[in-house]
Amino acid sequence: MIIYFSKVIKAGERKREFNFRQLPNSGDERYSVDVPDDKGNRVIFQMFRSDEGRWKTANEALPVWIQNAEEDLGNIIEEHTTEAPPPRRR
């Protein structure tokens, strides 16, 4: 099952919609994340869980506003993955 979700947060000077997609069949927990920059171009990067249990970006050549939002992005992944699934209807 592929997990996909979006969240709008303030990154840099404005609110931006980040799209998260869990990568299947990876040896560890990884998410592909994409977000439009100020010109509308998609910035695509991966996040992984470090040995210390924190979510980190896998690419260091990211815009500063993404680097500064790393902790918030990790918290969003944690919140989403720990939410209880919706009740099933009969």
Residue pairs with C-beta under 8 A, 6 or more apart in sequence:
2 21
2 22
2 24
3 20
3 21
3 22
3 80
3 81
4 19
4 20
4 21
4 22
5 19
5 20
5 80
6 17
6 18
6 19
6 20
7 17
7 18
7 20
7 76
7 80
8 15
8 16
8 17
8 18
9 15
9 16
9 18
9 69
9 72
9 73
9 76
10 16
11 18
11 35
11 65
11 66
11 68
11 69
11 72
12 63
12 64
12 65
12 68
12 69
13 65
14 38
16 35
16 36
17 35
17 36
18 33
18 34
18 35
18 73
18 76
19 33
19 34
19 35
20 31
20 32
20 33
20 76
20 77
20 80
21 31
21 32
21 33
22 29
22 30
22 31
23 30
23 31
23 32
23 46
28 48
28 49
29 48
29 49
30 46
30 47
30 48
30 58
31 46
31 47
31 48
31 77
32 44
32 45
32 46
33 44
33 45
33 46
33 47
33 73
34 42
34 43
34 44
34 45
35 42
35 43
35 66
36 42
36 43
37 43
37 63
43 62
43 63
43 66
45 57
45 58
45 59
45 62
45 66
46 57
46 58
46 59
47 55
47 56
47 57
47 58
47 70
47 73
47 74
47 77
48 55
48 56
48 58
49 55
49 56
50 56
54 74
55 70
55 73
55 74
55 75
55 77
55 78
56 70
56 74
57 66
57 67
57 70
57 73
66 73
